Amino acid sequence: MERAPEHRPQKLSVAAGVGGGGGEDRLSALPDDVLVHILLKLCDTALAARTSVLARRWRRVWALLPELHFPVGTGPDRIRAALTAHDAPAFRHLFVAAIEVTPESAASWLPIAARRLSGVLHFKNRGDMNEASAGERGALQLPCFEKATKVVLDLRSIGLTLPPSGEFTRLTDLELVHIQLHGPCSLSDVVSSPRCPSLFSARNRHSLMLPHHFHHISKLILILLYLPVCGDKRFLMEEMTKLPNITTLGLVVLACGHSFGAGSFHVLKMSSGIRELTLQLVTRSDCKAFAVCQSGCICAEPSNWETEDLVLPCLKELAINDLRGTEHELALVKRLFKWAAMLERVAVIFEDSIAESNCEELRRLLLSFSRPAICMKFSHGGCLPFD
C-alpha cells in the first residue's frame, strides 16, 4: 500500500512579510509611514517597541509613532523610557492608563510629555475614589502643556495642583474628572484668557465652564451633570463666576436623583439678560436607583436658592423638554415662573414614559404656577430642538 506523502507546515521567516516563503522580506520593504500605520493599530506602545526584534529595519520604527498608548499595566519607568527614546520631534496623542498611581510616579514622565506633546493628553488613573486616601497620597503637580490642544485628566485617588505659571497656548479643551484640586492656584486662574487664550471649553465634574474671554457669543448651552453619589464633595459650581452676555441659554440636566435647582440658580444669576431659555431634562436608566440623594449633599448648595430673589426681566420664552414631574423638577419650574415676570410663552413636552393621566395632572399644576398672560402649550413625547 502506497503511503500518502507527508504534509509539513512551511517554515516561514519571522520577517518574511506578506510574501511568505522565507525569502524576500516584503513587509520590511514598505516605507516608514506604512509601517508606522501598522504599529498604530496595536494601540500599545510597549508592544510596538517589541517589533524591534523582527529585523534591523524595525528597530526604530516604533520611535516614529505620532501617537503613544500606554495601557493598564505599563509602569512609569517604561513610560519615561519610551518618551525619552521617542525620535519624533512631537507626538499628537498620549494616552496613559494607570492603577493607583502616585504623584511621584506620574511626575517621573509628565514633564517630559509636557515638552513633547503637540496634541491630546488623556491620563486616566483607575482606582477607588477616596477623599481621605487622596489627601494622604498628596497632589500631582501638573506641568504646563504649552502645545497641547486637549487635556483630559481622570485622577480619582490623588489630588491635583495646577501650574502657577506658564501658558497653555494651544489648549482648546480641558476636561477634569474626579479631580480634587489643591491650592494655591485655582481652576479659574488657569482657564483665564492670558493663560489659555485658545480655550473653548472646560469641564469639571458637575458643570461645563466657558472661559471668561468669550464675550461675543449670544447663545450658550451648558451641561449640568451630577454623579449618582455626590456625598460631601466640594461644591464646584462656584468656580464658574462669569458667563458671556448671552440672550439664549440651554440647560441640559442629568441629575441622577439630585436637586439641580441650586446649580440652575447659580447659572441664571449670571445670565439675567437671557430672552429664551430651554431646559432639557435627561434621564439615564442606570441613575434610576438613586431616587433620593444623601443628607447634606452638595447638590443643594447654595441652600437659599428657593428663597433668594432673582429677576430675569428679559426672559420671554421658556421651553421644557422631557418633564417627568419629579419634586426637583417642579421646584425649579415653580421658581422660574416667579423669577421671569415678563414671561410670554411656555412650551412643555412630557417624557414618553409618563402616563396620560399623570400628564393631565401635571398640566393643571403647571397652569397653577402660570399667569393668565402666559401662553402655555403642552405635548407628550417628541422633542423641541434648541435653536
NORKADA-V173439 format. One line per field, one symbol per residue. psi: psi as a letter, one per 30 degrees, with the letter a starting at -180 (. if undefined). burial: b if it has 24 or more other C-alpha atoms within 12 Angstrom, else e. A space follows every 50 residues. Layout:
psi->???
burial->???
//
This chain:
psi->kkkkkkjkkkkkkegfaffafgckieefflleeeeeeeefffhjeeeeff fffeleffegeeffkfkkkjlkfkleeeeeeeeefkfkfllfkjkkklkh lleeeefffeeeeeffkibkkjjkjklkjjeeeeeefakkjklkiegkfk kjkjfdgllkklkfllkiegkfkkkkkhkjkkafkleeeegleefifgke kkkjdflkkklfgiffkfkkkkjjkklejfbglkjffffjfkllilfkkk jjkjfhflkgeeeeeeefeghfgkfkkkjjkkkkeffffiekllkgkffg kkfgfffkkkkiffjfkkkjkhkfgleeeeeeeeeeeeeifgkekkkkkk kefkleeeeeeeeeeefffllffkjkkkljlakjkj.
burial->eeeeeeeeeeeeeebeeeeeeeeeeebbeeeeeebbeebbeebbbbebbe beeeeeebebbbbbbbbbbbbbebbbebbbebbeebeeebbbbbbbbbbb bbbebbbbbbbbbbebbbbbbbbbbbeebebeebeeebbbbbbbbbbbbb bbbbbbbbbbbbbeeebbbbbbbbbbbbbbbeeeeebbbbbbbebbbbbb bbbbbbbbbbbbbbeeeebbbbbbbbbbbbeebbbbbbbbebbbbbbbbb bbbbbbbbbbbbbbbbbbbbbbbbbbbbbbbbbeeeeeeeeebeeebbbb bbeebbeeebbbbebbbbbbbbbbbbebbbbbbbbbbbbbbbbbbbbbbb beeeeeeebeebbeebbebbeeeeebbbbbeebbeee
//
